Amino acid sequence: MGDPLRDDSWSIGKGLTMSVLQNPLRTHLHATGEEAFLAPRHWHMIHGEKHVVIKGRVRVTQDNVSRIITPEDGEVFTPAGVVHSLEGFLGEELILEETTVPDELQKIIFFRNMFAPGVLQSFPTIMQVFYYGDGYPEFPIHIKWLEWLMVVVVGGWISPLLGYQIPDKRLRLDPNRFPRSKKDA
């Protein structure tokens, strides 16, 4: 179902679909329960995220505190800098929407890059998507500056030197993080 670089809806796993919705601009995840949805532990330096469960339930963990969120709970906000993860439940349908504060368009381009064909099979490209998309995976020994350094060194320096490129280069044109240069024009 769909190509994330061209379409507004695409598959991200068995029974997992991500879509772009408008008014307001947001991402929409639909999990049939065939495969449990998982967004592993990570954090963002610059942006926060708002999640709303439309149907089903999801386990949201923020700084090692977990809770189950349902539609009745309303919006859940994760501020920048907070390590978080989201987990659906096997066999249960989940519809989850996410908006990003301050810039939803960059987050949508992040997802388009992350789920483009071949990206999840390429560690250097994943690190580039994290680098340009303000994402930092949590390591078993959680030291934020070390996680940041890994993403910057591998995603920002080594990967480009080895010829790796993110599929949708609009992600690196976020003016808040990467001022445009002549080569970006």
ChimeraX attribute file (.defattr): number of C-alpha atoms within 10 A of each C-alpha:
attribute: neighborCount
match mode: 1-to-1
recipient: residues
	/A:1	10
	/A:2	14
	/A:3	14
	/A:4	24
	/A:5	17
	/A:6	10
	/A:7	12
	/A:8	15
	/A:9	20
	/A:10	21
	/A:11	18
	/A:12	20
	/A:13	14
	/A:14	13
	/A:15	15
	/A:16	20
	/A:17	19
	/A:18	25
	/A:19	21
	/A:20	20
	/A:21	14
	/A:22	8
	/A:23	5
	/A:24	8
	/A:25	15
	/A:26	20
	/A:27	23
	/A:28	20
	/A:29	23
	/A:30	20
	/A:31	26
	/A:32	20
	/A:33	18
	/A:34	15
	/A:35	17
	/A:36	20
	/A:37	25
	/A:38	13
	/A:39	11
	/A:40	14
	/A:41	18
	/A:42	18
	/A:43	26
	/A:44	21
	/A:45	14
	/A:46	16
	/A:47	19
	/A:48	18
	/A:49	19
	/A:50	16
	/A:51	21
	/A:52	22
	/A:53	22
	/A:54	17
	/A:55	17
	/A:56	17
	/A:57	22
	/A:58	26
	/A:59	16
	/A:60	20
	/A:61	19
	/A:62	19
	/A:63	13
	/A:64	12
	/A:65	9
	/A:66	13
	/A:67	12
	/A:68	13
	/A:69	19
	/A:70	18
	/A:71	15
	/A:72	11
	/A:73	11
	/A:74	13
	/A:75	16
	/A:76	14
	/A:77	16
	/A:78	23
	/A:79	19
	/A:80	15
	/A:81	16
	/A:82	17
	/A:83	22
	/A:84	22
	/A:85	21
	/A:86	20
	/A:87	17
	/A:88	24
	/A:89	19
	/A:90	14
	/A:91	12
	/A:92	16
	/A:93	21
	/A:94	25
	/A:95	21
	/A:96	21
	/A:97	21
	/A:98	21
	/A:99	21
	/A:100	21
	/A:101	15
	/A:102	12
	/A:103	16
	/A:104	18
	/A:105	17
	/A:106	19
	/A:107	22
	/A:108	24
	/A:109	20
	/A:110	24
	/A:111	20
	/A:112	26
	/A:113	27
	/A:114	24
	/A:115	20
	/A:116	20
	/A:117	13
	/A:118	12
	/A:119	19
	/A:120	13
	/A:121	9
	/A:122	11
	/A:123	13
	/A:124	23
	/A:125	24
	/A:126	23
	/A:127	26
	/A:128	30
	/A:129	29
	/A:130	22
	/A:131	23
	/A:132	23
	/A:133	24
	/A:134	21
	/A:135	22
	/A:136	25
	/A:137	20
	/A:138	19
	/A:139	12
	/A:140	6
	/A:141	8
	/A:142	11
	/A:143	10
	/A:144	17
	/A:145	9
	/A:146	14
	/A:147	18
	/A:148	20
	/A:149	14
	/A:150	16
	/A:151	24
	/A:152	19
	/A:153	14
	/A:154	19
	/A:155	25
	/A:156	19
	/A:157	13
	/A:158	16
	/A:159	20
	/A:160	15
	/A:161	11
	/A:162	9
	/A:163	9
	/A:164	14
	/A:165	17
	/A:166	23
	/A:167	19
	/A:168	16
	/A:169	15
	/A:170	15
	/A:171	24
	/A:172	21
	/A:173	16
	/A:174	16
	/A:175	9
	/A:176	9
	/A:177	12
	/A:178	11
	/A:179	10
	/A:180	13
	/A:181	8
	/A:182	5
	/A:183	5
	/A:184	10
	/A:185	6
